[in-house]
Amino acid sequence: MNKRNDRAPSQRQLRVGEEIRHALAHILERGEIHDPELAGKPITVTEVRISPDLRNATAFVIPLGGVGETKDIVESLNRIKPFLRHRVSQAVHLRSAPNLSFVGDTSFDEAGHINDLLHSPEVARDLKKSDDDGA
């Protein structure tokens, strides 16, 4: 694996990513987008990861409350990303506006799956065995 990709994001990357997340959330909340595919669909921007050179930003999005089709929302947001990039550049003052890309956030699905596994009868049985052995 590339050593450069192993590094944790810098404080600047984290700060700029959070500013972009706030800007995108504000744009979506105020209803500045007049796209029929996104009309009336509340969207949550869960995280924005930005490259070390601050040129590329990936925004993770889900429908508010996790209800709805993430794929359609992601496609619509990627279609209007030039507009969003322009609006973000007005809100976040950087030397150049980062290129935006949108992806669906699957972390909540993964967390739910792990939770289901931890509460499954097989795991409960194995945990009970290890408690009996250790007592």
C-alpha positions as CSV (number, residue, x, y, z in Angstrom):
1,M,0.0,0.0,0.0
2,N,1.2,3.5,-0.7
3,K,2.7,5.1,2.3
4,R,1.0,8.4,1.5
5,N,-2.4,6.8,1.8
6,D,-1.6,5.3,5.2
7,R,-1.4,8.7,6.9
8,A,-4.3,10.1,8.9
9,P,-5.8,13.3,7.6
10,S,-4.1,16.5,8.8
11,Q,-5.9,19.0,11.0
12,R,-6.3,21.3,8.0
13,Q,-7.9,18.5,5.9
14,L,-10.3,17.8,8.8
15,R,-11.2,21.4,9.2
16,V,-11.7,22.2,5.5
17,G,-13.7,19.0,5.1
18,E,-16.0,20.0,8.0
19,E,-16.4,23.5,6.5
20,I,-17.4,22.0,3.2
21,R,-19.8,19.6,4.9
22,H,-21.5,22.6,6.7
23,A,-21.6,24.5,3.4
24,L,-23.2,21.6,1.5
25,A,-25.7,21.0,4.4
26,H,-26.6,24.6,4.4
27,I,-27.2,24.7,0.6
28,L,-29.3,21.5,0.7
29,E,-31.3,22.8,3.8
30,R,-32.1,26.1,2.2
31,G,-33.5,24.5,-0.9
32,E,-31.2,26.2,-3.3
33,I,-31.3,23.2,-5.6
34,H,-34.0,23.3,-8.1
35,D,-33.5,19.8,-9.5
36,P,-36.7,17.8,-9.8
37,E,-35.0,14.6,-8.7
38,L,-34.0,16.2,-5.4
39,A,-37.1,18.3,-4.8
40,G,-38.5,17.6,-1.4
41,K,-35.9,15.0,-0.5
42,P,-34.1,15.8,2.8
43,I,-30.5,14.8,2.5
44,T,-27.9,14.4,5.2
45,V,-24.2,15.0,4.5
46,T,-22.5,12.8,7.0
47,E,-18.9,13.4,6.2
48,V,-16.6,15.1,3.7
49,R,-13.1,13.7,3.1
50,I,-10.6,16.0,1.3
51,S,-7.4,15.1,-0.4
52,P,-4.1,16.3,1.1
53,D,-3.7,18.9,-1.7
54,L,-7.3,20.2,-1.0
55,R,-8.2,19.7,-4.7
56,N,-10.7,16.8,-4.4
57,A,-13.5,16.3,-1.9
58,T,-15.7,13.3,-1.4
59,A,-19.0,13.9,0.3
60,F,-20.8,11.0,1.9
61,V,-24.6,11.4,1.8
62,I,-27.7,9.6,2.9
63,P,-31.4,10.4,2.8
64,L,-32.5,12.0,6.1
65,G,-33.4,9.2,8.4
66,G,-32.0,6.7,6.1
67,V,-35.3,6.4,4.2
68,G,-35.2,6.5,0.5
69,E,-33.0,5.6,-2.4
70,T,-29.4,6.7,-1.9
71,K,-28.4,5.7,-5.4
72,D,-30.8,8.2,-7.0
73,I,-29.7,11.0,-4.7
74,V,-26.0,10.4,-5.4
75,E,-26.6,10.4,-9.1
76,S,-28.5,13.6,-9.0
77,L,-25.9,15.3,-6.8
78,N,-23.1,14.2,-9.1
79,R,-25.0,15.6,-12.0
80,I,-25.3,19.1,-10.4
81,K,-21.8,19.2,-8.8
82,P,-20.6,22.2,-10.9
83,F,-23.4,24.2,-9.3
84,L,-22.6,22.9,-5.9
85,R,-18.9,23.5,-6.4
86,H,-19.6,27.1,-7.2
87,R,-21.8,27.6,-4.1
88,V,-19.3,25.9,-1.9
89,S,-16.5,28.1,-3.2
90,Q,-18.6,31.1,-2.2
91,A,-19.0,29.8,1.3
92,V,-15.6,28.3,2.0
93,H,-12.7,30.6,1.1
94,L,-9.9,28.5,-0.4
95,R,-7.4,29.3,-3.1
96,S,-9.3,27.1,-5.5
97,A,-12.6,25.3,-5.1
98,P,-12.2,21.5,-4.7
99,N,-13.7,19.1,-7.2
100,L,-16.7,17.4,-5.5
101,S,-17.9,13.9,-5.8
102,F,-20.8,12.3,-3.9
103,V,-21.1,8.7,-2.7
104,G,-23.6,7.0,-0.5
105,D,-22.7,6.5,3.1
106,T,-22.9,2.9,4.1
107,S,-21.5,3.2,7.6
108,F,-24.9,3.1,9.2
109,D,-25.8,-0.1,7.3
110,E,-22.5,-1.6,8.4
111,A,-23.1,-0.6,12.0
112,G,-26.6,-2.1,11.9
113,H,-25.2,-5.4,10.4
114,I,-22.6,-5.6,13.2
115,N,-25.2,-4.9,15.8
116,D,-27.4,-7.7,14.4
117,L,-24.4,-10.1,14.4
118,L,-23.6,-9.2,18.1
119,H,-27.2,-9.9,19.1
120,S,-27.5,-13.2,17.1
121,P,-28.2,-16.4,19.1
122,E,-24.8,-17.9,17.9
123,V,-22.8,-15.0,19.3
124,A,-24.8,-14.9,22.5
125,R,-24.2,-18.7,22.9
126,D,-20.4,-18.3,22.3
127,L,-20.3,-15.4,24.8
128,K,-22.1,-17.4,27.4
129,K,-19.5,-20.3,26.9
130,S,-16.6,-17.9,27.4
131,D,-18.2,-16.5,30.5
132,D,-18.7,-20.0,31.9
133,D,-15.0,-20.9,31.1
134,G,-13.6,-17.8,32.7
135,A,-15.6,-17.9,35.9
